[in-house]
Amino acid sequence: VQLQACGGGLVQAGDSLRLSCAASGLTFSTYGMGWFRSAPGKERDIVAAINWSGGTTYYADSVKGRFTISRDNRRNTVYLQMNSLKPEDTAVYYCAADSDIYYSTDRDEYDHWGQGTQVTVSS
């Protein structure tokens, strides 16, 4: 199983980024998917999650109204659209796959992880 995340970068506060995570080696449409982030000195926390069909989503309070998670099961890809970025969004962002068709907000429930992509937001 491979999860390949990309789309990170250095942006200014207020800008947007779109992260993508391409999955291979698994039946993508049967997995819940999540995006997590880890800032220096902090734990890896959930940012957003989506169930197998895309019909149910979860967002951390800190990103509600600014971030949107979506998936394309034909392309085996999950996305994270990030708008109105803030310096506190600076972190390494990871995608993860949960073998449950629904999603979990607990990182320990996820079976597979991508390598992470750095997002840096300057003020």
Backbone torsions as a table, in degrees:
resi	resn	phi	psi	omega
1	VAL	NA	133.9	175.8
2	GLN	-131.8	135.9	172.3
3	LEU	-121.5	117.1	-175.6
4	GLN	-112.0	106.4	-179.5
5	ALA	-94.2	144.1	176.8
6	CYS	-153.4	170.9	175.7
7	GLY	110.6	-5.2	178.8
8	GLY	-70.4	173.8	178.5
9	GLY	169.5	-172.4	178.4
10	LEU	-104.9	120.1	-178.9
11	VAL	-134.4	170.8	176.6
12	GLN	-96.2	158.0	176.7
13	ALA	-54.8	135.0	-178.7
14	GLY	95.5	-14.4	179.5
15	ASP	-77.7	176.8	179.3
16	SER	-124.0	153.6	172.2
17	LEU	-142.5	152.2	174.6
18	ARG	-124.2	116.2	175.9
19	LEU	-90.7	145.5	175.6
20	SER	-126.7	150.9	177.0
21	CYS	-140.2	110.7	179.9
22	ALA	-94.5	129.1	-177.9
23	ALA	-107.6	145.1	175.0
24	SER	-145.8	156.1	178.3
25	GLY	82.4	10.9	177.0
26	LEU	-146.5	161.6	176.6
27	THR	-83.9	91.1	-167.6
28	PHE	-54.9	-40.6	-173.4
29	SER	-69.8	-6.0	178.2
30	THR	-104.1	7.0	-178.1
31	TYR	-112.0	136.6	162.5
32	GLY	-74.4	149.1	-176.9
33	MET	-127.0	149.2	179.2
34	GLY	-140.0	155.4	170.0
35	TRP	-115.0	131.7	177.2
36	PHE	-123.7	164.6	174.3
37	ARG	-143.7	152.0	-179.2
38	SER	-134.9	116.6	175.3
39	ALA	-95.5	157.3	-179.4
40	PRO	-53.3	127.5	177.6
41	GLY	79.3	4.3	-178.4
42	LYS	-122.1	161.2	178.9
43	GLU	-75.2	165.8	176.7
44	ARG	-81.9	113.5	-174.6
45	ASP	-111.8	153.1	177.3
46	ILE	-69.0	138.4	174.3
47	VAL	-107.3	-49.9	-178.9
48	ALA	-158.2	157.4	178.4
49	ALA	-148.0	159.7	-175.9
50	ILE	-146.7	142.7	-179.8
51	ASN	-81.3	-179.1	-171.0
52	TRP	-58.9	-35.2	-175.0
53	SER	-94.3	-13.6	-173.7
54	GLY	88.8	1.5	-175.6
55	GLY	-81.4	-16.6	-179.8
56	THR	-131.6	132.9	-179.0
57	THR	-132.5	161.9	177.0
58	TYR	-135.1	142.9	175.6
59	TYR	-134.5	139.8	169.9
60	ALA	-64.8	148.6	-178.2
61	ASP	-56.2	-34.0	-174.9
62	SER	-68.5	-16.3	-177.0
63	VAL	-119.5	-2.6	-179.4
64	LYS	-57.9	134.6	179.8
65	GLY	85.2	-11.0	179.8
66	ARG	-116.0	-34.4	-177.4
67	PHE	-108.6	148.6	176.1
68	THR	-135.5	124.9	175.2
69	ILE	-98.2	141.6	177.7
70	SER	-150.8	168.9	179.3
71	ARG	-146.4	153.8	175.3
72	ASP	-126.4	102.1	-176.6
73	ASN	-69.5	-19.9	176.4
74	ARG	-72.9	-29.8	-178.6
75	ARG	-103.6	3.1	-179.8
76	ASN	52.8	43.9	-173.8
77	THR	-134.6	140.3	172.9
78	VAL	-117.0	144.6	-175.4
79	TYR	-121.9	156.5	170.4
80	LEU	-135.9	105.4	175.3
81	GLN	-85.8	122.5	-176.7
82	MET	-117.9	114.4	179.0
83	ASN	-112.7	162.8	177.7
84	SER	49.0	49.5	-175.8
85	LEU	-64.2	145.8	-179.4
86	LYS	-120.8	156.6	177.1
87	PRO	-54.9	-32.3	-179.5
88	GLU	-72.8	-6.4	173.3
89	ASP	-82.2	-6.8	179.4
90	THR	-60.0	123.7	-176.7
91	ALA	-177.8	170.7	166.0
92	VAL	-89.3	128.0	-177.5
93	TYR	-104.0	132.6	-178.1
94	TYR	-121.3	139.2	168.2
95	CYS	-98.7	154.4	-177.3
96	ALA	-148.3	152.6	-178.1
97	ALA	-118.6	131.5	179.6
98	ASP	-111.2	122.9	-175.6
99	SER	-66.5	-10.6	170.6
100	ASP	-76.0	138.5	-177.5
101	ILE	-68.0	-19.4	172.8
102	TYR	-92.0	-176.3	-179.4
103	TYR	-112.0	164.5	173.3
104	SER	-123.7	152.4	173.8
105	THR	-96.8	-0.1	-179.5
106	ASP	-97.1	118.1	-176.5
107	ARG	-61.8	-25.2	-179.0
108	ASP	-71.1	-14.1	179.8
109	GLU	-85.1	-11.2	-176.0
110	TYR	-85.3	138.9	-172.6
111	ASP	-93.9	-31.1	-174.2
112	HIS	-135.6	143.7	-176.8
113	TRP	-130.3	144.7	171.6
114	GLY	-82.4	179.5	-172.9
115	GLN	-86.2	-11.2	179.6
116	GLY	93.0	146.6	175.9
117	THR	-136.3	134.2	-173.9
118	GLN	-81.7	131.3	172.3
119	VAL	-119.3	123.0	178.6
120	THR	-124.6	124.8	-178.5
121	VAL	-116.3	118.2	179.9
122	SER	-93.7	150.4	-178.1
123	SER	-89.7	NA	NA
